[in-house]
């Protein structure tokens, strides 16, 4: 689950750079927000797994 969230975040970061290169700042902002949510989710999953061990 952690790696899936990390991959999701990295993919959204890449899409944000691509959207910026196309001159679409609103789309890039949406990708950055999704990337931040992916990082937050990955952190929550990692914390919960470390607490359960």
N, CA, C and O atoms as a Tripos MOL2 file, in Angstrom:
@<TRIPOS>MOLECULE
protein
  212   211    53     0     0
PROTEIN
NO_CHARGES

@<TRIPOS>ATOM
      1 N           0.8280   -1.1920    0.0000 N.3       1 UNK1
      2 CA          0.0000    0.0000    0.0000 C.3       1 UNK1
      3 C           0.8750    1.2590    0.0000 C.2       1 UNK1
      4 O           0.5750    2.2250   -0.7010 O.2       1 UNK1
      5 N           1.9480    1.2430    0.7820 N.am      2 UNK2
      6 CA          2.8370    2.4060    0.8270 C.3       2 UNK2
      7 C           3.4450    2.6760   -0.5380 C.2       2 UNK2
      8 O           3.5130    3.8250   -0.9750 O.2       2 UNK2
      9 N           3.8910    1.6120   -1.2180 N.am      3 UNK3
     10 CA          4.5360    1.8020   -2.5140 C.3       3 UNK3
     11 C           3.5470    2.2510   -3.5710 C.2       3 UNK3
     12 O           3.9070    2.9990   -4.4800 O.2       3 UNK3
     13 N           2.3010    1.8020   -3.4620 N.am      4 UNK4
     14 CA          1.2790    2.2440   -4.4050 C.3       4 UNK4
     15 C           1.0310    3.7400   -4.2510 C.2       4 UNK4
     16 O           0.9200    4.4550   -5.2470 O.2       4 UNK4
     17 N           0.9430    4.2180   -3.0090 N.am      5 UNK5
     18 CA          0.7290    5.6430   -2.7690 C.3       5 UNK5
     19 C           1.9310    6.4600   -3.2220 C.2       5 UNK5
     20 O           1.7770    7.5660   -3.7400 O.2       5 UNK5
     21 N           3.1260    5.9160   -3.0260 N.am      6 UNK6
     22 CA          4.3390    6.6080   -3.4680 C.3       6 UNK6
     23 C           4.3780    6.7120   -4.9900 C.2       6 UNK6
     24 O           4.7300    7.7570   -5.5370 O.2       6 UNK6
     25 N           4.0150    5.6240   -5.6700 N.am      7 UNK7
     26 CA          3.9850    5.6480   -7.1290 C.3       7 UNK7
     27 C           2.9300    6.6350   -7.6300 C.2       7 UNK7
     28 O           3.1690    7.3720   -8.5870 O.2       7 UNK7
     29 N           1.7710    6.6480   -6.9840 N.am      8 UNK8
     30 CA          0.7010    7.5860   -7.3460 C.3       8 UNK8
     31 C           1.1890    9.0250   -7.2200 C.2       8 UNK8
     32 O           0.9140    9.8560   -8.0860 O.2       8 UNK8
     33 N           1.9060    9.3140   -6.1540 N.am      9 UNK9
     34 CA          2.4320   10.6580   -5.9320 C.3       9 UNK9
     35 C           3.4710   11.0230   -6.9920 C.2       9 UNK9
     36 O           3.4560   12.1360   -7.5180 O.2       9 UNK9
     37 N           4.3510   10.1110   -7.2990 N.am     10 UNK10
     38 CA          5.3780   10.3800   -8.3180 C.3      10 UNK10
     39 C           4.7540   10.5780   -9.6930 C.2      10 UNK10
     40 O           5.1870   11.4390  -10.4590 O.2      10 UNK10
     41 N           3.7400    9.7810  -10.0040 N.am     11 UNK11
     42 CA          3.0710    9.9130  -11.3030 C.3      11 UNK11
     43 C           2.3760   11.2680  -11.4110 C.2      11 UNK11
     44 O           2.4070   11.8980  -12.4680 O.2      11 UNK11
     45 N           1.7530   11.7160  -10.3330 N.am     12 UNK12
     46 CA          1.0940   13.0150  -10.3640 C.3      12 UNK12
     47 C           2.1020   14.1550  -10.4690 C.2      12 UNK12
     48 O           1.8190   15.1730  -11.1010 O.2      12 UNK12
     49 N           3.2570   13.9980   -9.8650 N.am     13 UNK13
     50 CA          4.2900   15.0190  -10.0010 C.3      13 UNK13
     51 C           4.7570   15.1180  -11.4500 C.2      13 UNK13
     52 O           4.9460   16.2130  -11.9800 O.2      13 UNK13
     53 N           4.9390   13.9660  -12.0810 N.am     14 UNK14
     54 CA          5.3460   13.9600  -13.4850 C.3      14 UNK14
     55 C           4.2720   14.5970  -14.3660 C.2      14 UNK14
     56 O           4.5900   15.3400  -15.2950 O.2      14 UNK14
     57 N           3.0090   14.3090  -14.0770 N.am     15 UNK15
     58 CA          1.9210   14.9000  -14.8620 C.3      15 UNK15
     59 C           1.8580   16.4090  -14.6480 C.2      15 UNK15
     60 O           1.4980   17.1500  -15.5630 O.2      15 UNK15
     61 N           2.2070   16.8720  -13.4400 N.am     16 UNK16
     62 CA          2.2120   18.3160  -13.1780 C.3      16 UNK16
     63 C           3.2680   19.0150  -14.0380 C.2      16 UNK16
     64 O           2.9960   20.0700  -14.6120 O.2      16 UNK16
     65 N           4.4640   18.4400  -14.1310 N.am     17 UNK17
     66 CA          5.5050   19.0240  -14.9790 C.3      17 UNK17
     67 C           5.0850   19.0330  -16.4450 C.2      17 UNK17
     68 O           5.3540   19.9870  -17.1740 O.2      17 UNK17
     69 N           4.4190   17.9510  -16.8690 N.am     18 UNK18
     70 CA          3.9490   17.8820  -18.2460 C.3      18 UNK18
     71 C           2.8840   18.9460  -18.5080 C.2      18 UNK18
     72 O           2.8940   19.5930  -19.5540 O.2      18 UNK18
     73 N           1.9640   19.1260  -17.5530 N.am     19 UNK19
     74 CA          0.9170   20.1440  -17.7080 C.3      19 UNK19
     75 C           1.5230   21.5450  -17.7480 C.2      19 UNK19
     76 O           1.0550   22.4000  -18.5010 O.2      19 UNK19
     77 N           2.5590   21.7860  -16.9470 N.am     20 UNK20
     78 CA          3.2310   23.0890  -16.9920 C.3      20 UNK20
     79 C           3.9080   23.3090  -18.3390 C.2      20 UNK20
     80 O           3.9050   24.4170  -18.8740 O.2      20 UNK20
     81 N           4.4850   22.2470  -18.8780 N.am     21 UNK21
     82 CA          5.1540   22.3830  -20.1730 C.3      21 UNK21
     83 C           4.1490   22.6690  -21.2870 C.2      21 UNK21
     84 O           4.5020   23.2590  -22.3080 O.2      21 UNK21
     85 N           2.9050   22.2540  -21.0940 N.am     22 UNK22
     86 CA          1.8570   22.5430  -22.0710 C.3      22 UNK22
     87 C           1.2180   23.9110  -21.8460 C.2      22 UNK22
     88 O           0.3770   24.3470  -22.6320 O.2      22 UNK22
     89 N           1.6220   24.5850  -20.7660 N.am     23 UNK23
     90 CA          1.0690   25.9010  -20.4620 C.3      23 UNK23
     91 C          -0.2910   25.8330  -19.7940 C.2      23 UNK23
     92 O          -1.1370   26.6980  -20.0190 O.2      23 UNK23
     93 N          -0.5090   24.8190  -18.9780 N.am     24 UNK24
     94 CA         -1.7880   24.6600  -18.2740 C.3      24 UNK24
     95 C          -1.5450   24.6710  -16.7600 C.2      24 UNK24
     96 O          -1.4480   23.6120  -16.1390 O.2      24 UNK24
     97 N          -1.4470   25.8570  -16.1720 N.am     25 UNK25
     98 CA         -1.1270   25.9290  -14.7410 C.3      25 UNK25
     99 C          -2.2280   25.3750  -13.8430 C.2      25 UNK25
    100 O          -1.9290   24.8490  -12.7710 O.2      25 UNK25
    101 N          -3.4910   25.4760  -14.2480 N.am     26 UNK26
    102 CA         -4.5680   24.9470  -13.4000 C.3      26 UNK26
    103 C          -4.4920   23.4210  -13.3230 C.2      26 UNK26
    104 O          -4.6900   22.8360  -12.2580 O.2      26 UNK26
    105 N          -4.2090   22.7910  -14.4470 N.am     27 UNK27
    106 CA         -4.0610   21.3320  -14.4470 C.3      27 UNK27
    107 C          -2.8440   20.9220  -13.6240 C.2      27 UNK27
    108 O          -2.8780   19.9170  -12.9130 O.2      27 UNK27
    109 N          -1.7760   21.6960  -13.7220 N.am     28 UNK28
    110 CA         -0.5770   21.3990  -12.9370 C.3      28 UNK28
    111 C          -0.8630   21.5300  -11.4450 C.2      28 UNK28
    112 O          -0.3940   20.7140  -10.6520 O.2      28 UNK28
    113 N          -1.6230   22.5380  -11.0600 N.am     29 UNK29
    114 CA         -1.9690   22.7180   -9.6470 C.3      29 UNK29
    115 C          -2.8060   21.5490   -9.1400 C.2      29 UNK29
    116 O          -2.6260   21.1040   -8.0060 O.2      29 UNK29
    117 N          -3.7130   21.0510   -9.9660 N.am     30 UNK30
    118 CA         -4.5240   19.8950   -9.5690 C.3      30 UNK30
    119 C          -3.6470   18.6580   -9.3860 C.2      30 UNK30
    120 O          -3.8610   17.8790   -8.4570 O.2      30 UNK30
    121 N          -2.6710   18.4740  -10.2560 N.am     31 UNK31
    122 CA         -1.7600   17.3300  -10.1330 C.3      31 UNK31
    123 C          -0.8940   17.4540   -8.8860 C.2      31 UNK31
    124 O          -0.6360   16.4600   -8.2070 O.2      31 UNK31
    125 N          -0.4480   18.6600   -8.5840 N.am     32 UNK32
    126 CA          0.3690   18.8740   -7.3870 C.3      32 UNK32
    127 C          -0.4520   18.6010   -6.1340 C.2      32 UNK32
    128 O           0.0530   18.0090   -5.1800 O.2      32 UNK32
    129 N          -1.7120   19.0270   -6.1260 N.am     33 UNK33
    130 CA         -2.5830   18.7570   -4.9770 C.3      33 UNK33
    131 C          -2.8050   17.2560   -4.8080 C.2      33 UNK33
    132 O          -2.7840   16.7500   -3.6860 O.2      33 UNK33
    133 N          -3.0160   16.5460   -5.9030 N.am     34 UNK34
    134 CA         -3.1920   15.0950   -5.8290 C.3      34 UNK34
    135 C          -1.9130   14.4230   -5.3520 C.2      34 UNK34
    136 O          -1.9610   13.4420   -4.6090 O.2      34 UNK34
    137 N          -0.7760   14.9470   -5.7770 N.am     35 UNK35
    138 CA          0.5060   14.4000   -5.3380 C.3      35 UNK35
    139 C           0.6910   14.5930   -3.8360 C.2      35 UNK35
    140 O           1.1620   13.6940   -3.1390 O.2      35 UNK35
    141 N           0.3190   15.7630   -3.3470 N.am     36 UNK36
    142 CA          0.4300   16.0300   -1.9090 C.3      36 UNK36
    143 C          -0.4820   15.0960   -1.1130 C.2      36 UNK36
    144 O          -0.0940   14.6000   -0.0560 O.2      36 UNK36
    145 N          -1.6790   14.8600   -1.6170 N.am     37 UNK37
    146 CA         -2.5820   13.9280   -0.9390 C.3      37 UNK37
    147 C          -2.0050   12.5150   -0.9460 C.2      37 UNK37
    148 O          -2.1410   11.7810    0.0330 O.2      37 UNK37
    149 N          -1.3670   12.1370   -2.0420 N.am     38 UNK38
    150 CA         -0.7230   10.8240   -2.0990 C.3      38 UNK38
    151 C           0.3940   10.6970   -1.0830 C.2      38 UNK38
    152 O           0.5410    9.6520   -0.4480 O.2      38 UNK38
    153 N           1.1830   11.7510   -0.9220 N.am     39 UNK39
    154 CA          2.2550   11.7330    0.0870 C.3      39 UNK39
    155 C           1.6840   11.6320    1.4890 C.2      39 UNK39
    156 O           2.2030   10.8880    2.3220 O.2      39 UNK39
    157 N           0.6190   12.3750    1.7540 N.am     40 UNK40
    158 CA         -0.0270   12.3340    3.0660 C.3      40 UNK40
    159 C          -0.5580   10.9320    3.3530 C.2      40 UNK40
    160 O          -0.3770   10.4010    4.4480 O.2      40 UNK40
    161 N          -1.2180   10.3370    2.3520 N.am     41 UNK41
    162 CA         -1.7690    8.9970    2.5290 C.3      41 UNK41
    163 C          -0.6610    7.9780    2.7560 C.2      41 UNK41
    164 O          -0.7980    7.0970    3.6050 O.2      41 UNK41
    165 N           0.4300    8.0850    2.0120 N.am     42 UNK42
    166 CA          1.5540    7.1590    2.1850 C.3      42 UNK42
    167 C           2.1420    7.2880    3.5880 C.2      42 UNK42
    168 O           2.5070    6.2870    4.2050 O.2      42 UNK42
    169 N           2.2320    8.5040    4.0830 N.am     43 UNK43
    170 CA          2.7420    8.7180    5.4370 C.3      43 UNK43
    171 C           1.8330    8.1140    6.4890 C.2      43 UNK43
    172 O           2.3090    7.5340    7.4650 O.2      43 UNK43
    173 N           0.5250    8.2460    6.2980 N.am     44 UNK44
    174 CA         -0.4250    7.6690    7.2520 C.3      44 UNK44
    175 C          -0.3480    6.1550    7.2470 C.2      44 UNK44
    176 O          -0.3980    5.5230    8.3030 O.2      44 UNK44
    177 N          -0.2270    5.5670    6.0570 N.am     45 UNK45
    178 CA         -0.1270    4.1050    5.9580 C.3      45 UNK45
    179 C           1.1470    3.6210    6.6240 C.2      45 UNK45
    180 O           1.1330    2.6400    7.3670 O.2      45 UNK45
    181 N           2.2500    4.3120    6.3560 N.am     46 UNK46
    182 CA          3.5370    3.8960    6.9390 C.3      46 UNK46
    183 C           3.4980    3.9970    8.4670 C.2      46 UNK46
    184 O           4.0240    3.1230    9.1560 O.2      46 UNK46
    185 N           2.8850    5.0440    8.9930 N.am     47 UNK47
    186 CA          2.8000    5.2150   10.4460 C.3      47 UNK47
    187 C           1.9500    4.1120   11.0600 C.2      47 UNK47
    188 O           2.3130    3.5480   12.0910 O.2      47 UNK47
    189 N           0.8270    3.8050   10.4340 N.am     48 UNK48
    190 CA         -0.0640    2.7790   10.9730 C.3      48 UNK48
    191 C           0.6090    1.4100   10.9520 C.2      48 UNK48
    192 O           0.4450    0.6270   11.8880 O.2      48 UNK48
    193 N           1.3610    1.1160    9.8980 N.am     49 UNK49
    194 CA          2.0560   -0.1690    9.8180 C.3      49 UNK49
    195 C           3.1280   -0.2490   10.8880 C.2      49 UNK49
    196 O           3.3010   -1.2980   11.5090 O.2      49 UNK49
    197 N           3.8560    0.8460   11.1170 N.am     50 UNK50
    198 CA          4.9220    0.8150   12.1190 C.3      50 UNK50
    199 C           4.3530    0.7100   13.5290 C.2      50 UNK50
    200 O           5.0070    0.1490   14.4080 O.2      50 UNK50
    201 N           3.1450    1.2370   13.7700 N.am     51 UNK51
    202 CA          2.5250    1.1240   15.0910 C.3      51 UNK51
    203 C           2.0160   -0.2850   15.3530 C.2      51 UNK51
    204 O           1.9860   -0.7270   16.5010 O.2      51 UNK51
    205 N           1.6170   -0.9920   14.3090 N.am     52 UNK52
    206 CA          1.0390   -2.3170   14.4970 C.3      52 UNK52
    207 C           2.1000   -3.3930   14.6860 C.2      52 UNK52
    208 O           1.7810   -4.5070   15.1010 O.2      52 UNK52
    209 N           3.3570   -3.0760   14.3870 N.am     53 UNK53
    210 CA          4.4270   -4.0750   14.5070 C.3      53 UNK53
    211 C           4.9810   -4.0830   15.9100 C.2      53 UNK53
    212 O           5.8910   -4.8560   16.2110 O.2      53 UNK53
@<TRIPOS>BOND
     1     1     2 1
     2     2     3 1
     3     3     4 2
     4     3     5 am
     5     5     6 1
     6     6     7 1
     7     7     8 2
     8     7     9 am
     9     9    10 1
    10    10    11 1
    11    11    12 2
    12    11    13 am
    13    13    14 1
    14    14    15 1
    15    15    16 2
    16    15    17 am
    17    17    18 1
    18    18    19 1
    19    19    20 2
    20    19    21 am
    21    21    22 1
    22    22    23 1
    23    23    24 2
    24    23    25 am
    25    25    26 1
    26    26    27 1
    27    27    28 2
    28    27    29 am
    29    29    30 1
    30    30    31 1
    31    31    32 2
    32    31    33 am
    33    33    34 1
    34    34    35 1
    35    35    36 2
    36    35    37 am
    37    37    38 1
    38    38    39 1
    39    39    40 2
    40    39    41 am
    41    41    42 1
    42    42    43 1
    43    43    44 2
    44    43    45 am
    45    45    46 1
    46    46    47 1
    47    47    48 2
    48    47    49 am
    49    49    50 1
    50    50    51 1
    51    51    52 2
    52    51    53 am
    53    53    54 1
    54    54    55 1
    55    55    56 2
    56    55    57 am
    57    57    58 1
    58    58    59 1
    59    59    60 2
    60    59    61 am
    61    61    62 1
    62    62    63 1
    63    63    64 2
    64    63    65 am
    65    65    66 1
    66    66    67 1
    67    67    68 2
    68    67    69 am
    69    69    70 1
    70    70    71 1
    71    71    72 2
    72    71    73 am
    73    73    74 1
    74    74    75 1
    75    75    76 2
    76    75    77 am
    77    77    78 1
    78    78    79 1
    79    79    80 2
    80    79    81 am
    81    81    82 1
    82    82    83 1
    83    83    84 2
    84    83    85 am
    85    85    86 1
    86    86    87 1
    87    87    88 2
    88    87    89 am
    89    89    90 1
    90    90    91 1
    91    91    92 2
    92    91    93 am
    93    93    94 1
    94    94    95 1
    95    95    96 2
    96    95    97 am
    97    97    98 1
    98    98    99 1
    99    99   100 2
   100    99   101 am
   101   101   102 1
   102   102   103 1
   103   103   104 2
   104   103   105 am
   105   105   106 1
   106   106   107 1
   107   107   108 2
   108   107   109 am
   109   109   110 1
   110   110   111 1
   111   111   112 2
   112   111   113 am
   113   113   114 1
   114   114   115 1
   115   115   116 2
   116   115   117 am
   117   117   118 1
   118   118   119 1
   119   119   120 2
   120   119   121 am
   121   121   122 1
   122   122   123 1
   123   123   124 2
   124   123   125 am
   125   125   126 1
   126   126   127 1
   127   127   128 2
   128   127   129 am
   129   129   130 1
   130   130   131 1
   131   131   132 2
   132   131   133 am
   133   133   134 1
   134   134   135 1
   135   135   136 2
   136   135   137 am
   137   137   138 1
   138   138   139 1
   139   139   140 2
   140   139   141 am
   141   141   142 1
   142   142   143 1
   143   143   144 2
   144   143   145 am
   145   145   146 1
   146   146   147 1
   147   147   148 2
   148   147   149 am
   149   149   150 1
   150   150   151 1
   151   151   152 2
   152   151   153 am
   153   153   154 1
   154   154   155 1
   155   155   156 2
   156   155   157 am
   157   157   158 1
   158   158   159 1
   159   159   160 2
   160   159   161 am
   161   161   162 1
   162   162   163 1
   163   163   164 2
   164   163   165 am
   165   165   166 1
   166   166   167 1
   167   167   168 2
   168   167   169 am
   169   169   170 1
   170   170   171 1
   171   171   172 2
   172   171   173 am
   173   173   174 1
   174   174   175 1
   175   175   176 2
   176   175   177 am
   177   177   178 1
   178   178   179 1
   179   179   180 2
   180   179   181 am
   181   181   182 1
   182   182   183 1
   183   183   184 2
   184   183   185 am
   185   185   186 1
   186   186   187 1
   187   187   188 2
   188   187   189 am
   189   189   190 1
   190   190   191 1
   191   191   192 2
   192   191   193 am
   193   193   194 1
   194   194   195 1
   195   195   196 2
   196   195   197 am
   197   197   198 1
   198   198   199 1
   199   199   200 2
   200   199   201 am
   201   201   202 1
   202   202   203 1
   203   203   204 2
   204   203   205 am
   205   205   206 1
   206   206   207 1
   207   207   208 2
   208   207   209 am
   209   209   210 1
   210   210   211 1
   211   211   212 2
@<TRIPOS>SUBSTRUCTURE
     1 UNK1         2 RESIDUE 1 A UNK
     2 UNK2         6 RESIDUE 1 A UNK
     3 UNK3        10 RESIDUE 1 A UNK
     4 UNK4        14 RESIDUE 1 A UNK
     5 UNK5        18 RESIDUE 1 A UNK
     6 UNK6        22 RESIDUE 1 A UNK
     7 UNK7        26 RESIDUE 1 A UNK
     8 UNK8        30 RESIDUE 1 A UNK
     9 UNK9        34 RESIDUE 1 A UNK
    10 UNK10       38 RESIDUE 1 A UNK
    11 UNK11       42 RESIDUE 1 A UNK
    12 UNK12       46 RESIDUE 1 A UNK
    13 UNK13       50 RESIDUE 1 A UNK
    14 UNK14       54 RESIDUE 1 A UNK
    15 UNK15       58 RESIDUE 1 A UNK
    16 UNK16       62 RESIDUE 1 A UNK
    17 UNK17       66 RESIDUE 1 A UNK
    18 UNK18       70 RESIDUE 1 A UNK
    19 UNK19       74 RESIDUE 1 A UNK
    20 UNK20       78 RESIDUE 1 A UNK
    21 UNK21       82 RESIDUE 1 A UNK
    22 UNK22       86 RESIDUE 1 A UNK
    23 UNK23       90 RESIDUE 1 A UNK
    24 UNK24       94 RESIDUE 1 A UNK
    25 UNK25       98 RESIDUE 1 A UNK
    26 UNK26      102 RESIDUE 1 A UNK
    27 UNK27      106 RESIDUE 1 A UNK
    28 UNK28      110 RESIDUE 1 A UNK
    29 UNK29      114 RESIDUE 1 A UNK
    30 UNK30      118 RESIDUE 1 A UNK
    31 UNK31      122 RESIDUE 1 A UNK
    32 UNK32      126 RESIDUE 1 A UNK
    33 UNK33      130 RESIDUE 1 A UNK
    34 UNK34      134 RESIDUE 1 A UNK
    35 UNK35      138 RESIDUE 1 A UNK
    36 UNK36      142 RESIDUE 1 A UNK
    37 UNK37      146 RESIDUE 1 A UNK
    38 UNK38      150 RESIDUE 1 A UNK
    39 UNK39      154 RESIDUE 1 A UNK
    40 UNK40      158 RESIDUE 1 A UNK
    41 UNK41      162 RESIDUE 1 A UNK
    42 UNK42      166 RESIDUE 1 A UNK
    43 UNK43      170 RESIDUE 1 A UNK
    44 UNK44      174 RESIDUE 1 A UNK
    45 UNK45      178 RESIDUE 1 A UNK
    46 UNK46      182 RESIDUE 1 A UNK
    47 UNK47      186 RESIDUE 1 A UNK
    48 UNK48      190 RESIDUE 1 A UNK
    49 UNK49      194 RESIDUE 1 A UNK
    50 UNK50      198 RESIDUE 1 A UNK
    51 UNK51      202 RESIDUE 1 A UNK
    52 UNK52      206 RESIDUE 1 A UNK
    53 UNK53      210 RESIDUE 1 A UNK
